[in-house]
Amino acid sequence: MKYGSIVCTILFVLSVILTVVQVWFTPFSSEIFWKLLFTLGAFFVAALAITLVMREYFSERELKKKGYLD
């Protein structure tokens, strides 16, 4: 979970920085800006999903190892 939260935080901060830079300086066309923002959002969702699935997998594996689950 540690690495996933770091990756998600970095992606979120990059999205915020990209948005602020776009609002103040307009370095990208609106089409490119939205493509970049949606791409960062997709990576964020993918990283979050992978992190949650891995946490559940390792949590369940540990519970089985200790005999709490069949």
VEXDREN-2710 file (C-alpha; in Angstrom, 1 decimal):
% VEXDREN-2710
k/r/px/py/pz
1/MET/0.0/0.0/0.0
2/LYS/2.9/2.3/0.7
3/TYR/4.2/2.4/-2.9
4/GLY/0.7/2.7/-4.3
5/SER/-0.1/5.7/-2.2
6/ILE/3.1/7.3/-3.2
7/VAL/2.4/6.8/-6.9
8/CYS/-1.2/8.0/-6.5
9/THR/0.0/11.1/-4.6
10/ILE/2.6/11.9/-7.3
11/LEU/0.0/11.5/-10.1
12/PHE/-2.5/13.7/-8.2
13/VAL/0.1/16.4/-7.6
14/LEU/1.2/16.3/-11.3
15/SER/-2.4/16.7/-12.4
16/VAL/-2.8/19.7/-10.1
17/ILE/0.4/21.3/-11.3
18/LEU/-0.6/20.7/-14.9
19/THR/-3.9/22.3/-14.4
20/VAL/-2.5/25.4/-12.6
21/VAL/0.2/25.8/-15.3
22/GLN/-2.5/25.5/-18.0
23/VAL/-4.7/28.1/-16.4
24/TRP/-2.0/30.6/-15.9
25/PHE/0.3/30.1/-19.0
26/THR/-1.6/28.0/-21.5
27/PRO/1.4/26.0/-22.8
28/PHE/-0.8/23.3/-24.4
29/SER/-3.7/23.4/-26.7
30/SER/-7.0/22.5/-25.0
31/GLU/-7.0/19.1/-26.8
32/ILE/-3.5/18.1/-25.6
33/PHE/-4.3/19.4/-22.1
34/TRP/-7.4/17.2/-21.8
35/LYS/-5.6/14.2/-23.2
36/LEU/-2.8/14.6/-20.6
37/LEU/-5.2/15.1/-17.8
38/PHE/-7.3/12.1/-18.8
39/THR/-4.1/10.0/-19.1
40/LEU/-2.9/11.0/-15.6
41/GLY/-6.4/10.2/-14.3
42/ALA/-6.4/6.8/-15.9
43/PHE/-2.9/6.0/-14.5
44/PHE/-4.2/7.2/-11.1
45/VAL/-7.2/4.9/-11.2
46/ALA/-5.1/2.0/-12.4
47/ALA/-2.5/2.5/-9.7
48/LEU/-5.2/2.7/-7.0
49/ALA/-7.0/-0.4/-8.2
50/ILE/-3.7/-2.4/-8.4
51/THR/-2.8/-1.2/-4.9
52/LEU/-6.1/-2.2/-3.4
53/VAL/-6.2/-5.6/-5.1
54/MET/-2.6/-6.4/-3.9
55/ARG/-3.5/-5.3/-0.4
56/GLU/-6.5/-7.5/-0.3
57/TYR/-4.5/-10.5/-1.7
58/PHE/-1.7/-10.2/0.8
59/SER/-4.1/-9.6/3.7
60/GLU/-6.1/-12.7/2.8
61/ARG/-3.0/-14.7/2.3
62/GLU/-1.8/-13.7/5.8
63/LEU/-5.1/-14.6/7.4
64/LYS/-5.1/-18.0/5.7
65/LYS/-1.5/-18.6/6.9
66/LYS/-2.6/-17.8/10.5
67/GLY/-5.6/-20.2/10.2
68/TYR/-8.3/-17.6/10.4
69/LEU/-9.7/-18.5/6.9
70/ASP/-10.2/-21.8/5.2
END
